[in-house]
């Protein structure tokens, strides 16, 4: 009795990966073993960088808040310490946005903290 191999499913699996590696450089787009390895590595990078993106944005917000606060003679750490003392619950993302796009509202927050 001949061995039964599910060629339809195997081909579908390969086609799915090759479709996702379209546009890759060299044999990464059309050689199955190379494409599979490159695709798997890409998935690892994507997983890692979804977490790194959060870190990068937080550091960007901190830089923007620091730059905004320095105009009023304070440092970032002083400002955040005083904000927590006064129980002002406003996150860094919003503070950074105010510092960049709405300086008068940011100044009001800094004045209320001083």
C-alpha beads as a LAMMPS data file, in Angstrom:
LAMMPS data file: protein, C-alpha beads

114 atoms
113 bonds

1 atom types
1 bond types

-500.0 500.0 xlo xhi
-500.0 500.0 ylo yhi
-500.0 500.0 zlo zhi

Masses

1 110.0

Atoms # bond

1 1 1 0.000 0.000 0.000
2 1 1 1.506 3.365 -0.984
3 1 1 2.324 5.903 1.666
4 1 1 -0.261 8.631 2.000
5 1 1 1.186 12.139 2.060
6 1 1 -1.041 15.159 2.194
7 1 1 0.461 17.053 -0.729
8 1 1 -2.389 19.546 -0.828
9 1 1 -1.797 20.723 2.735
10 1 1 2.000 20.746 2.286
11 1 1 1.754 22.854 -0.843
12 1 1 -0.707 25.231 0.841
13 1 1 1.638 25.667 3.787
14 1 1 4.561 26.451 1.500
15 1 1 2.517 28.813 -0.659
16 1 1 1.389 30.720 2.425
17 1 1 4.986 31.370 3.549
18 1 1 6.196 32.154 0.007
19 1 1 3.344 34.632 -0.386
20 1 1 4.418 36.410 2.807
21 1 1 8.078 36.544 1.744
22 1 1 7.279 38.202 -1.569
23 1 1 9.563 41.200 -2.036
24 1 1 12.426 39.797 0.028
25 1 1 15.976 40.010 -1.352
26 1 1 17.632 37.187 -3.302
27 1 1 16.529 33.619 -2.724
28 1 1 14.583 34.681 0.367
29 1 1 11.542 35.127 -1.832
30 1 1 11.436 31.894 -3.826
31 1 1 13.549 29.147 -2.237
32 1 1 11.409 27.375 0.331
33 1 1 14.027 26.635 3.016
34 1 1 15.608 30.095 2.824
35 1 1 12.227 31.832 2.744
36 1 1 10.976 29.860 5.753
37 1 1 14.052 30.743 7.814
38 1 1 13.910 34.415 6.879
39 1 1 10.168 34.574 7.584
40 1 1 10.617 32.959 11.020
41 1 1 13.399 35.398 11.905
42 1 1 11.165 38.257 10.792
43 1 1 8.429 37.047 13.131
44 1 1 10.938 37.049 16.017
45 1 1 11.969 40.620 15.219
46 1 1 8.325 41.690 15.003
47 1 1 7.543 40.165 18.411
48 1 1 10.610 41.787 20.012
49 1 1 10.041 45.184 18.437
50 1 1 6.387 45.411 19.439
51 1 1 7.743 45.587 22.979
52 1 1 10.693 47.851 22.120
53 1 1 8.327 50.346 20.490
54 1 1 6.695 51.015 23.852
55 1 1 10.104 51.730 25.423
56 1 1 11.113 54.017 22.563
57 1 1 7.938 56.077 22.797
58 1 1 8.221 56.436 26.564
59 1 1 11.774 57.749 26.225
60 1 1 10.640 60.153 23.479
61 1 1 7.878 61.497 25.733
62 1 1 10.363 61.974 28.578
63 1 1 12.718 63.915 26.278
64 1 1 9.879 66.177 25.115
65 1 1 8.624 66.840 28.652
66 1 1 12.171 67.600 29.807
67 1 1 12.676 70.069 26.943
68 1 1 9.350 71.758 27.715
69 1 1 9.988 71.993 31.449
70 1 1 13.535 73.366 31.089
71 1 1 12.053 76.587 29.669
72 1 1 10.542 77.208 33.108
73 1 1 13.743 76.471 35.046
74 1 1 12.980 72.941 36.185
75 1 1 14.342 69.519 35.365
76 1 1 12.236 66.544 34.328
77 1 1 12.799 64.707 37.615
78 1 1 11.835 67.755 39.704
79 1 1 8.720 68.268 37.614
80 1 1 7.575 64.653 37.838
81 1 1 8.252 64.560 41.569
82 1 1 6.117 67.663 42.120
83 1 1 3.366 66.377 39.850
84 1 1 3.122 63.215 41.958
85 1 1 3.175 65.295 45.175
86 1 1 0.206 67.345 43.962
87 1 1 -1.643 64.159 42.882
88 1 1 -2.028 65.337 39.285
89 1 1 -2.787 62.172 37.330
90 1 1 -1.766 62.963 33.789
91 1 1 0.362 60.531 31.814
92 1 1 3.633 61.229 30.020
93 1 1 2.111 60.815 26.570
94 1 1 -0.388 63.609 27.230
95 1 1 2.204 65.833 28.910
96 1 1 4.546 65.456 25.938
97 1 1 1.729 66.287 23.522
98 1 1 0.829 69.392 25.528
99 1 1 4.460 70.493 25.685
100 1 1 4.766 70.279 21.901
101 1 1 1.365 71.343 20.585
102 1 1 -0.231 73.387 23.350
103 1 1 2.463 75.320 25.259
104 1 1 0.032 77.577 27.153
105 1 1 -1.788 74.558 28.661
106 1 1 1.574 73.003 29.519
107 1 1 2.646 76.281 31.180
108 1 1 -0.524 76.204 33.284
109 1 1 0.346 72.705 34.507
110 1 1 3.935 73.773 35.310
111 1 1 2.649 76.849 37.193
112 1 1 0.181 74.750 39.202
113 1 1 3.023 72.432 40.177
114 1 1 5.535 75.152 41.202

Bonds

1 1 1 2
2 1 2 3
3 1 3 4
4 1 4 5
5 1 5 6
6 1 6 7
7 1 7 8
8 1 8 9
9 1 9 10
10 1 10 11
11 1 11 12
12 1 12 13
13 1 13 14
14 1 14 15
15 1 15 16
16 1 16 17
17 1 17 18
18 1 18 19
19 1 19 20
20 1 20 21
21 1 21 22
22 1 22 23
23 1 23 24
24 1 24 25
25 1 25 26
26 1 26 27
27 1 27 28
28 1 28 29
29 1 29 30
30 1 30 31
31 1 31 32
32 1 32 33
33 1 33 34
34 1 34 35
35 1 35 36
36 1 36 37
37 1 37 38
38 1 38 39
39 1 39 40
40 1 40 41
41 1 41 42
42 1 42 43
43 1 43 44
44 1 44 45
45 1 45 46
46 1 46 47
47 1 47 48
48 1 48 49
49 1 49 50
50 1 50 51
51 1 51 52
52 1 52 53
53 1 53 54
54 1 54 55
55 1 55 56
56 1 56 57
57 1 57 58
58 1 58 59
59 1 59 60
60 1 60 61
61 1 61 62
62 1 62 63
63 1 63 64
64 1 64 65
65 1 65 66
66 1 66 67
67 1 67 68
68 1 68 69
69 1 69 70
70 1 70 71
71 1 71 72
72 1 72 73
73 1 73 74
74 1 74 75
75 1 75 76
76 1 76 77
77 1 77 78
78 1 78 79
79 1 79 80
80 1 80 81
81 1 81 82
82 1 82 83
83 1 83 84
84 1 84 85
85 1 85 86
86 1 86 87
87 1 87 88
88 1 88 89
89 1 89 90
90 1 90 91
91 1 91 92
92 1 92 93
93 1 93 94
94 1 94 95
95 1 95 96
96 1 96 97
97 1 97 98
98 1 98 99
99 1 99 100
100 1 100 101
101 1 101 102
102 1 102 103
103 1 103 104
104 1 104 105
105 1 105 106
106 1 106 107
107 1 107 108
108 1 108 109
109 1 109 110
110 1 110 111
111 1 111 112
112 1 112 113
113 1 113 114
